[in-house]
Amino acid sequence: MPTLSRQIADFTSQLSFGNLPPEVNEKARTWILNAFGMGLNGLDTPYAQVAREAVLATDGQLREGATLFGDGRRTTIGGACIANSALFHGRAQEDTCGAAHFGTVLIPMLTAMIEVQGYPLDRLIPALVAGYEAGGLLENAFAGRTTPQGFRSTATYGAIAAAAAAAQLMALDAATTAAAISNAASFSGGVLQSFADGTDEWRYQPGVVARNGHTAAALARAGSVSAPLALEGKAGFVKSFAGTEAPDDLAASLGRDWATLRVTFKPFPVCAFNQTPVTAALHLREQLGTTVPSAVRVRMNPYETGYAGMDAVGPFNSISGTLMSIPFCIATTLIHGVPNMARMTTYDDPAVADLIRRTTLVSDPSVPTLSAVIEADTASGAVVREQRMTPADYAFNRGAVSEMLRRIGREQKVAPAAFDRIERFVDRLPDGAIADAVGAFSLLH
């Protein structure tokens, strides 16, 4: 029986623009639109600037290198991965596959590879799908074990996703793709502590992971010798990170249960697990009117309440802390309404801090994931809002993503022409040129 790396490679290496189901092709276009659009909307976030300075100091400028979005200078593919991924991750409104944000890993990497090495644009969507399917297969199977251990899904599964995507773009055969995936299994990792501490390491994880995945594929293409059982072996990826065995039939779902179609989007600049609590708080705010509750109780699934940083109550000094905190997100929403970047970066609001102190977070296994129950005590009694949502509620189509991006763009004063340019690029795929997308950022200067 083929190894798990080879089974995944047999599937991903044969993907092409012509053999993808129409709904998969369309979903991939939606990822691309969201990624570039959120990059435009996140240009004033500080993380890309930090990353640019770091990669220019280590990798330097290259005349024929990959473009640093929002900057215009060029550097290595790996350097562009780190800087541009930090930009796409800046608002924390990237797409989500389970608990992983593969778009922030794959789209900057593939863009840089096409820009520098001239790969044909008709490979972009198949390469993206290859990455989401490889990473999504493993994330869906094992995140329930790896997340409670403190491993972040984006970093843990992202290198494998990136290796599969890079190998597909390079048109590597199945055997070499399997070697790339095996290499990436050895280059994986990434912990959640930065969420608990409210620091920024998680902003840079996707770019580092993308760089590792690209390196894994380049090594395989150059002839590296890679462990066949890198995923399912006794000391392999699954056993080491998830502490369990890989099912023999794990890869059987490839091409049948598309991870691509499970991808969701974020309407608010908060953690994926806080999208539903914010939605519930907005409805509850309508019910309460001008009444500020004397106490709030929030019941959510333990998988979510146990995620690093979700139970934080402050004091806060960074958006990396506030966007993760369930109490903060609910308190600022109940008091001010829809949370925008200004609200999420206001760390000294006494009304919000006071309501956080009166908010109790309860882990309740009876509440499904992506759901929340908020109970607000008032002088006239308790008001309850139960919000049950599923990934389907956040699986926006391209039109809804476009509307969301442009709404945020108006807040951020982004030129509508920049969104027009990205949408034309997406519409024309596989025709056009990668410069059409990259050039949208020049319209912001």
C-alpha positions, 0 to 999 in steps of 0.5 A: 500500500502506498505511504500516506505522503504518496497517496496525498501526492497521487491526488494533488499532483494530478490536479489541473485547471480543467479537471477541478469541479466548478464549485471548487474552482469558484471557491478558490477564486473567492479565496484569492479575492479575499486574500488580496482584498484583506491585504489592501485593507490591512496596509496600515497594520504594523506587522508587514512593516516589521516583517519587511524590515526583517527580510530585507536585513536577512535576504536583501533586495533583488532587482528581479525578486518578488514584490513586497506588497505595499512597499514596492521593493523586491526580495527573495521568494521566501522573504516575500512569503514572510512579509506578504503573509504578515500583511494578509494576516494583519486584520485577522480576516483571512479565510479559515479551513477548520482552525487553519488559515491556509490562504495566508500561507499559500497565496503569498507563496504562489504569487511570489513563485509565479512572479519570480519564476514565471510559472503559468497562471493556469497552475495557480488555482490547481496549486492552491487547491492542492495545498488546501486539500493536503493540509485540510485533510490532516487538519480535519483529522487531527486538529482536535488532538493537536490544538489542545496540546498547544499546536497552532493548526496554521503552522502545524499543517501549513508547511505540508499544505505549502509543500503540496501547493509548491510541488503542484505549481512546479509540476513535480511528479507524484513521487517527488511531490511525496518527497516534498510532503515528507520534507515538510512534515519535518519542518512543521510546528508552531505553538499557541502561546503568543495568543495567550500572551497577546504577542505577535509571533502568530502574525509571522508564522504563516510566512515562515511556514510558507517559506518552509513548504517552498523549501521542502518542494525545492529540496525534493526537486533537487533530489533530497532523500525523504522519509517515506513514513514521515506522516504515519511512522512511529516517530512521524508527524501524526504520532508526534503531534497528534499522539495517535495513529493515522487511519489506513483509509485517511486519504480515501476522502480526497476528491470526495470530501473537498476541504476546499468547500469547507473554507469559511470567511470572517466578517469581523476583525476577530478570531474565527472562534469569536465570529459567532459570539460577536454575532450573538452580542450584536443581536443581544444588543438590539434586544437590550437597547440602551441597557448595559447588563449587570452581569453576562454569562457566555457558554461555549464549547470547550474546544473554543474556550480552551484555545489560547487567549480566549479567556483573557480578561486584560489588561490588554495592550495589543490587538493580538490580545483583544481579538482572541479574548471572548470577554473583550469581543463581547463587551466591546460589541455590547457597548459599541456595536460592530467591532472595527479596528478602532474598537479592537485597538482601544485598550483603555475603555473603562466601560468595556473593562468594567463589563469584562469584569462582570462577564463569566465564560463557561465551558459547556460541551452541550454547546456545539462549536461555532455557537454561543449562548449569552445570558445578560442580567438586567433589572427586569430579568435575564435576557438570553441570546442563543446563536447556533451557527455552522461553517455554512453560515460563513461560507460566503460566495464571491459576491458577499466577499466582494461586498465585505471587502469594499465595506471595510475598504470604505472604512480604511479609505482604500481606492475602489480601483484597487478592488476593481483590479483584483476582481478583474484579475480573479475573473480572468483566471487563468488568463491575465498576468500575476502583475495585475494582482500585484499592481493593485497595491501600487494604487494605494500610495 
